[in-house]
Amino acid sequence: MNSCIKFRIAILLPVLTLACAQLADADQNFTVTSPVMADGGALPTAQVFNGFGCQGANLSPPLAWTAPPAGTKSLAITMFDPDAPVKGGWWHWTVFNLPPGTRAVSEAEGAPGAKPLPDGAIQVRNDFGTPGYGGACPPAGQAPHHYVITIWALNVPALPLDARAPGVLVNVFIDQHAIGKATLTVLYGR
């Protein structure tokens, strides 16, 4: 390796290390909580789907979060079941274009026809095929599934999508623009 390349590496390595450390610190300060469930705990019946043999209230969970990283221009919320017995898992909830100052959503804000989300926020169809939130409903007899709720900090004011966009496309855009995330994982089985 020539000396010019070694010099560039020696200069860039500390800069990259500092940038990575700052991003890690930003994510440590960016947290999500819920008054009805704890990380690693059980998903309440109110957040369980009502159908397909499940008997819940199908209400989106109340969530609160703190300290999105600097540069956050919008937020998104997803709820995903990686344990679902279908390729690619199961998307229960996808909301995007939340204003960057949003710090909470109330229970049932994601339910169709319920109290509206903040202005500008858009929900797409879940994998049940309905708009908004679709609660947990794993197959009977399986080990409890993990439900990963993520608040995403995005570097754009709005994703160029509307409520007709498939959830998988929204999540591609979220991945492209994410500058931080906070997660809460809960379990549910029947």
C-alpha positions as CSV (number, residue, x, y, z in Angstrom):
1,M,0.0,0.0,0.0
2,N,1.5,3.3,-1.0
3,S,2.1,6.1,1.6
4,C,-0.7,8.3,0.1
5,I,-3.3,5.7,0.7
6,K,-2.0,4.9,4.2
7,F,-2.2,8.7,5.0
8,R,-5.8,8.9,3.7
9,I,-6.8,5.9,5.8
10,A,-5.0,7.3,8.9
11,I,-7.0,10.6,8.5
12,L,-10.4,9.1,7.6
13,L,-10.5,6.2,10.2
14,P,-10.8,8.5,13.2
15,V,-13.4,10.6,11.4
16,L,-15.5,7.5,10.5
17,T,-15.1,6.1,14.0
18,L,-16.3,9.4,15.6
19,A,-19.3,9.5,13.1
20,C,-20.3,5.9,14.0
21,A,-20.0,6.6,17.7
22,Q,-22.2,9.7,17.4
23,L,-24.8,7.7,15.5
24,A,-24.7,4.9,18.2
25,D,-25.1,7.6,20.9
26,A,-28.0,9.1,19.0
27,D,-29.8,5.8,18.9
28,Q,-29.1,5.2,22.7
29,N,-30.9,8.5,23.4
30,F,-33.7,7.7,21.0
31,T,-36.1,5.4,22.9
32,V,-39.7,4.2,22.6
33,T,-41.9,3.2,25.5
34,S,-45.6,2.3,26.0
35,P,-47.7,2.6,29.2
36,V,-49.4,-0.8,28.4
37,M,-46.3,-3.0,27.6
38,A,-42.6,-3.3,28.3
39,D,-39.8,-4.3,26.1
40,G,-39.6,-8.1,26.2
41,G,-43.1,-8.3,27.8
42,A,-46.4,-9.5,26.6
43,L,-48.6,-7.7,24.0
44,P,-51.9,-6.8,25.7
45,T,-55.2,-8.2,24.5
46,A,-56.3,-4.8,23.4
47,Q,-53.6,-4.9,20.7
48,V,-54.5,-8.4,19.4
49,F,-56.4,-8.8,16.1
50,N,-60.1,-9.5,16.2
51,G,-60.6,-12.3,13.6
52,F,-58.9,-15.5,12.2
53,G,-59.6,-17.1,15.6
54,C,-58.0,-14.2,17.6
55,Q,-60.2,-12.2,20.0
56,G,-58.7,-8.9,20.7
57,A,-59.7,-5.3,20.4
58,N,-57.4,-4.6,17.4
59,L,-56.3,-1.2,18.8
60,S,-52.9,0.2,17.9
61,P,-50.7,0.6,21.0
62,P,-50.1,3.9,22.8
63,L,-46.4,4.8,22.2
64,A,-44.1,7.6,23.3
65,W,-40.5,8.3,22.3
66,T,-37.7,10.7,23.1
67,A,-34.7,12.3,21.5
68,P,-34.8,11.5,17.8
69,P,-31.3,12.3,16.3
70,A,-30.4,15.7,15.0
71,G,-31.4,16.1,11.4
72,T,-34.7,14.2,11.8
73,K,-37.2,15.7,9.3
74,S,-40.0,13.2,9.7
75,L,-40.9,10.0,11.6
76,A,-42.4,6.6,10.8
77,I,-43.8,3.8,12.8
78,T,-43.7,0.1,11.9
79,M,-44.9,-3.0,13.7
80,F,-43.4,-6.2,12.2
81,D,-43.6,-10.0,13.1
82,P,-40.4,-11.7,11.9
83,D,-41.7,-15.0,13.2
84,A,-44.8,-15.2,10.9
85,P,-44.9,-18.4,8.9
86,V,-44.7,-16.5,5.6
87,K,-41.7,-15.4,3.6
88,G,-40.7,-11.9,4.6
89,G,-42.6,-11.8,7.9
90,W,-45.8,-9.9,8.5
91,W,-46.4,-6.2,8.6
92,H,-49.0,-5.2,11.2
93,W,-48.7,-1.4,11.0
94,T,-46.9,1.2,8.8
95,V,-47.3,4.9,9.4
96,F,-45.0,7.5,7.8
97,N,-44.7,11.3,7.3
98,L,-45.3,12.0,11.0
99,P,-44.1,15.5,11.8
100,P,-40.6,15.5,13.4
101,G,-41.9,17.1,16.7
102,T,-44.3,14.2,17.3
103,R,-43.4,12.4,20.5
104,A,-46.4,10.1,21.0
105,V,-49.4,8.4,19.6
106,S,-52.5,7.4,21.6
107,E,-54.1,4.0,21.8
108,A,-56.3,3.3,18.7
109,E,-54.9,6.2,16.7
110,G,-54.0,3.7,14.0
111,A,-57.4,2.1,13.9
112,P,-59.5,2.8,10.8
113,G,-62.1,5.4,11.6
114,A,-60.5,6.2,15.0
115,K,-59.0,9.5,16.3
116,P,-56.7,10.8,13.5
117,L,-53.0,10.7,13.5
118,P,-51.1,14.0,13.4
119,D,-51.6,16.1,10.2
120,G,-49.7,14.8,7.3
121,A,-49.3,11.3,8.6
122,I,-50.1,8.4,6.2
123,Q,-51.0,4.8,7.0
124,V,-50.9,2.0,4.5
125,R,-52.6,-1.3,4.4
126,N,-51.2,-4.0,6.7
127,D,-50.7,-7.6,5.6
128,F,-54.3,-8.4,6.6
129,G,-55.2,-6.1,3.6
130,T,-56.9,-3.4,5.7
131,P,-55.8,0.2,6.2
132,G,-54.0,1.1,9.4
133,Y,-53.2,-1.2,12.3
134,G,-53.8,-4.9,12.3
135,G,-53.1,-6.6,15.6
136,A,-51.2,-9.8,16.5
137,C,-52.7,-13.1,15.5
138,P,-50.1,-15.8,15.2
139,P,-51.2,-19.4,14.3
140,A,-52.5,-21.3,17.3
141,G,-50.0,-23.7,18.9
142,Q,-46.9,-21.9,17.8
143,A,-44.3,-20.4,20.2
144,P,-45.1,-16.8,21.0
145,H,-44.2,-14.5,18.2
146,H,-42.0,-11.3,18.5
147,Y,-43.6,-8.1,17.5
148,V,-41.1,-5.4,16.8
149,I,-42.4,-1.9,17.0
150,T,-40.0,0.7,15.6
151,I,-40.0,4.5,15.5
152,W,-37.9,5.6,12.6
153,A,-36.2,9.0,12.3
154,L,-36.0,10.0,8.7
155,N,-33.8,12.6,6.9
156,V,-36.6,13.8,4.6
157,P,-39.7,15.8,5.4
158,A,-42.0,13.4,3.6
159,L,-41.7,10.1,1.7
160,P,-43.1,10.5,-1.8
161,L,-45.8,7.9,-1.3
162,D,-49.5,7.8,-0.5
163,A,-51.9,5.5,1.3
164,R,-52.1,3.2,-1.7
165,A,-48.4,2.3,-1.5
166,P,-47.7,-1.3,-0.5
167,G,-46.1,-1.6,2.9
168,V,-43.0,-3.3,1.5
169,L,-42.4,-0.3,-0.7
170,V,-42.8,2.1,2.2
171,N,-40.3,0.1,4.2
172,V,-37.8,0.3,1.3
173,F,-38.1,4.1,1.4
174,I,-37.9,4.1,5.2
175,D,-34.6,2.1,5.1
176,Q,-33.2,4.5,2.5
177,H,-33.9,7.5,4.7
178,A,-33.4,6.3,8.2
179,I,-30.9,8.1,10.4
180,G,-32.0,6.5,13.6
181,K,-34.5,4.1,15.2
182,A,-35.9,3.1,18.5
183,T,-37.5,-0.3,19.0
184,L,-39.8,-2.0,21.5
185,T,-40.2,-5.8,21.1
186,V,-43.2,-7.6,22.7
187,L,-44.4,-11.2,22.6
188,Y,-47.8,-12.8,21.9
189,G,-48.9,-16.4,21.4
190,R,-52.1,-18.3,21.6
